[in-house]
Amino acid sequence: MTESFGEALRRLRGGRSVRDVARLASCGKSHVSDLELGKRRPTRDLAAALDAALGADGELIALADVRPDLDPLAQADALQRGLHEALTAGPLTGTSLDEVDYTVARHGRATRHRPEVRLLPELLADFGDLRLMLTGRQSAPVRKRLLIATARMAGLMALTLLKMKDDRSRAWWRTGRAAAAAAEDRATLSWMYAQEAYQLYYSGDLAGAVELAGRAQALAGGLPCAGPALAAPLEARAHALLGRPEETAVALAAAETALGRLPAEERTESAFGYSESQLRFHIGNALTHLGITGRAREEQDRALELYPTADHTDRALIRLDQAMCLAADGDTAGAASHATNVIVDLTPEHRSPLIIFRARDVAVKVPEARAVSEVRVLREVLALPAGGRDNGHSGDHPGDRGGR
């Protein structure tokens, strides 16, 4: 049977007097006696102080949350939480840090396929562990690795909240930048600015997006990292929307160079990487905005060849760019029909606000007077639930999945 906190405290005290233990833990003698007799419940802070005073290696911390009046399963939950916190707050080994890095990388990959409502609780739980680790005394190299992990997790939190159209994402960008700066890690700080640039881009602040994309590239300098690979094509797309073909061409050339210099392990389907499939999609998107439809189609076709079929969002966005090209070439009925097929081919959970937003762009490009039946069908389809909800009303801004 599991000992109570008081029983464990009495055993660990051994031959030491209650007065001596109270002095070591900076509390009153009667308080220690009451704890041993079960007359008081320990606070977490006092449990930690007694644990340290008696060299209990987390045993008292783990028992502090256990309440005999709870049912066995609730006691098991409390015991697990206490043990987990005691282990997390303890000295970190190389294996512990490797586990942290793996967890962050796994969440980065999950952004490509896991729904935000499922990802958010997992991020919160692992962020709680990171916070405990950071509060402990760590060596400078260990603290730096933890700060980099914190910056990356903050970026994932921001991206997740952005997809959920929650403006608290902006606060998480600040937290992530602060952690990356504290770690003095230019590659991570560059990645933070590149991802934040996408938030400004999709909220319509094109000048701000260009500025942050430029900041991301400048911070990276000559480092071959994901920040410039993400930022340069975003800058090109913003310039294209602003009608700047020369600046667009320069940014696209920088994007090709950045991808070419990217290590193989960062050319991955993750929020922390960038791939050729994404670059072809983004080049095609920029060319679509400039009305260079022939070259845009070539890039769109290549992107669809490279993208895995499971990546529903990006493949849908590429197909919507194809519809935009049809509209630009004067085939308004074909554009509306193509956009309609994109939406109806998706299951409701994959009809994200971002896809609906882009489909509305197509609807704007195909005036109803020129293609009455096709446009009417498209507009009816746009009233379908997106992501299981009704997002057909105007005024929504799109979410982003990072690097889209």
C-alpha angles and dihedrals in degrees: 000000000000115000120241120242091256093050092049091047092052092048094047092047089061112163095351118109123247087241092056093049091047091052092050091049094042095237138110124284092231089052091058091047092050090050092052091049092047093243092124136036115230121239116229092249093052091045089053091048093050091044090055093043093053097037091239095157094226097314095119092042089055093049095047092083095047114104119187091210091065123088115262095259092051089049089051090052092050092047091050092050092050094047092046093051092047091052093043094050093048128094112301122235127202088259090053091054091047088054090052091051092047092050092051092047091049091054089049090057092044091061087074095062114003118096113246094239089060097041097050098066090048091051091049093051094049091043088057089057092049091052091054091049092051092052091059126084106267134173116255095256092048092047091051092054090048092050091051090050089049092051092050093047090048088054090052090049090052093049092048093050090045091056088051089052091241114148091210084087088084092063091052091054088058092049091049093049091049092052093047091048091049089053089049088226110151095186093057093043089050090052090050093054092045093054093044089053088065090059090056092044094055093043089057098254095128095163090052091048091053091049095051092043088054091048090053092053094045093051092052092052106173096343113126097227141131097261098077092038089058097038104047097059090044089054089050092052092049091050090049092054088050090053097248108139096172094051089045091055092049092050092047090052088052089050092054090049093048092051091047090055095045115112115247093247090060095050089087143122095260140105085248096055144046132220141197090251089060092046093052089049092050095045089050090049093052092048090048090056089050092050094241090138101167095058091038091059091052091054092044092052092049091048092052089051091054101041118090112244090239092067094088098167101054094040089052091049091051091051090050088054087054088055090050089054091051089052092048090052091053099257095124096160091050091048093052093046092048092050091048091054091051092057099042092047089062124082114238094258090057095051093097124182088252093059093046089049092054092045089055088056088059091049089054090052093054110061112213093232091064099046108018103170098038094047092045090054091048092051091049090051091050087061090063117107114275114212090355093307136088105263096155095108121100126251098053117132116212126255120228134223095206121272094022 
